[in-house]
């Protein structure tokens, strides 16, 4: 049975922010998946987790997300801590949100935060692209009980209450 997000929130943030690197899988218009390793930074927004990814707005990602904006994400650590889920991914175009995400990454302690100037000159740079993740479902597994217990805790958040793709 699914739980509410608040019952898994602590472990979700603990594992996602300790593991840092995440496999994100999108699907093209023909149903073919493509996975990549990305670096989301998560925060709470109106009692829901929101993920921010600074990533290249490549033609493949643009086509995949236009065909199907739902992505799968997965974190794993050698300690058997696991976070998995599905989220709606949208490109952020709003300048104020891009500035806030730039500051979020630049001020978060490493390894969660890092110097974005290696990729772009600033949040207004055309090379600076932000992808927003709004999870619909998340499951966490605390590896401390592995192998005796291999049952994840699942939270179904439902569709996000967003009406546009500006990041607002």
N, C-alpha and C positions, 0 to 999 in steps of 0.2 A: 504494500500500500504506500502511496506517495505521501510524503511529509510536506510541511510548509517550509519555505526557504529558511526562515529563522532558525529551524532546528538543525540545519546543516551549514549555516552561514559561517560560523567560526572555522570549521574545518575547510570549507571551500576557500576562504581567503588565506588561511594558513598554508594550505597545500599549493594553491595557485601562485602565491607570492614567494614561497620557498623554491618551488620547482622552476618557475619563471617561463621556461620555454614550453610551447604548446603546439601540438599538431592540429592544424586547421584543415578540414576537408570541405571542398566545394564540389558541386556537380554541374557538368555542362548540360546543354539542351538535349543531348543524346543519352543522358543518364550516366556518363562516365565520370568517376570521381577523380579529383586531383588533390593531393595532400601537400602541405608545406609546413615548415616549422616557423612559427611567429612568436611574438613577445607581447601578449596582452597585458595591460595594466587595468585592474578591476577596481571599481568603487561602487558605492551605493547611491542610487538616485531614486527618490520617492519610494523607498522601501524595496527596491529591486536592484539586483546587481547589473552593472553596465560595464562592458569591456571596451577598452580603447586600444587600437593597434595602429602604430605608425608603420606603414608599408607602402611599397611601390604600387601605384595604380596601373598595373600592367594590363595589356589587352586581354590576357587569359582571365585574370581575376574579374575584370569588368564584364566580359562576356558571361562567365559563370554566374556572377551575382545578378546579372540582368535576367538570365534564364531561370535561376532559382536562388533567392536571397538567403535561404536557410543553409547554414554550415554546421558541421559537427566539429567539436573541439575536444581534445584529450590531453591530459597531463599524466605523467607517470614518473615515479621516482624509484630508485633501487630499494628503498624501504617499503615498497609496495603501496605507497599512497597513490591514489588514483582520483582524478576528477574528470568527468566526461559530461558532455551535454550537447544540446542543439541550440542554436541562436539565429536570430534574424540579423543579417549583416547589411549595413548601409554605409555608403560613402558620405563623409561629412563635408559639406560645402560652406557652412556657416563660419565666417571669419572669427567671431567671438569664441565659438566652441573650439576651433583649431588653436587659437591663442591659449585657451585654458588647458587643452590637452598638451600643448608644447610645454607649458609651465609645469604641468603635472609630471611629465617624464623628466624634465630637467631638474626638478627639486626632490623627487623621490630618491631615497637612499639606494645605492647599488646593491644588488644587481637588478632590482626592479626598475629603478630609474637609470638613465644613461644620457650622455651628451649627444643630442640629436644633430648638432652642427656637423657631424661627420657625414650626414646625408643631405642636409638642407641648410641654407643660411638663416632661416627663421620661419615662423609660422605662416608668413605671407609668401614664402617661396613656392613656385609652381611644382617643385620637387617634394614638397611636404604634403603627403596624403594621409588621411586618417580614416580608419574603418571603425564603425561603432558596432558592438555586439550586444544584442538584447536577448538574453537566454529565455527559452520557453521551457526547458527541462534541464536539470542538473542532477548528477549523481556523484556522490563522494564515497570513497572507501578508505578507511583508516587501516593501513597495513600493520599496525601494532598487534592486531589480533590474527594476522595471517600466519599459518594456514588454517588454524582452527575455525576461523570465521571468515568467509569470503562473500558476505552479503553487503552490497552497497546500500546506502541510504539515498533515496530519490526524492527530489522536490519538483513538482510540476508547477511552473509559474504561469503558464498560459501565454497567449500572444501578448506582446508588449502593447502598451496603450499609446503608441506613437502614430501620428497622422501624416508625417512628412519624413524626408530623408536628409534634413538639414542638420540633424544632430541636436535639435532643440526639443 
